[in-house]
Amino acid sequence: MFIHIGNNICISDKKLMGIFNRDTLQLSHDNEHITSRVDSGDKTIAIDRNNNIVSSNVSPFTVIKRTTLDEDFVWRRKNDQEL
């Protein structure tokens, strides 16, 4: 299956390692090598097995809702209060 992350970009769910919120990644200086490679208006950062970084201006919460991989997610907006 492919996941549409916005900006006419689709990523294979078999190669995808993670979907991240750009604002959250910016909280740590350790992630500068990732956040410096994306546009300032982008909200979602997706990283694949080959460390390719793809970004989009679509909210990461919207992108996660487009997937059917419910069991492996650590965090989802609907579970926010449970964590």
N, C-alpha and C positions, 0 to 999 in steps of 0.2 A: 504494500500500500504506500501511497505517497501522501505527504502532508503539505498542504498549501500554506506557506507562511506569509504571503503577501507579496506585492511588487512582482507578480507573475513568476514567483519562485516556488518550486516544489522540491521536497527532499524525501528520499526513500526512508521509511521508518526502520528498515533493516540496517541502514548506515548511520542513522541519527544517534548521537550520544546524549544530547541534552538540548532543551529549550530554556533560555535564561532571560530574565528581566534585566535590561541594561542598567537601570537605576540601582538594582541590587548588586550587580557586579562592580559598579563604580565605588561602592562603599569600601572596597579593599584595594590598596595600591598594588597588590599581587596580580590583579586582573588587568592592569594597564595595557599589557601586550595584546589583550583581546579588545578592550573598549576603544583603544586608539585606532583600531582598524575599521571602525564603523562610523557612519555618519551621525552627527549630533542629534538628528531628528528621529533616529531609529529607536524603537522600544524593545524589539525582540532580537536576541542573538541565538542562532542555532549552530551547534558544532557537531561535525560528523566524525567518524572513526579515523579519518585521515587528518584530523585537526583543521579541516577547512571551516572557515567562519563565514556564515551567511547572516545578513541582518535585514530587518524589515521594520516599517513604521507601524505595523499592526501590533496591537497589544499582545503580550505573551499569553495572557489569560484566554484571549480569543483563539489563538493558535492551539493551545492545549485542548480547548473544547472541540476542536476539529478532529482530534484523534480518537481512536477507539482503544487505546492502550491504558485502560484504567488501573490495572493492578500494580504497575511498577512506579507510579508517580508518588513522589515524596510529599508534594504539596499541591493542592488545588484550592482555588478560591472558595468552593463550597465547603471544604474541610478546614478552613482557616481557624475556626474556633476550637477544633478538636486537637490541634497540635500543641 
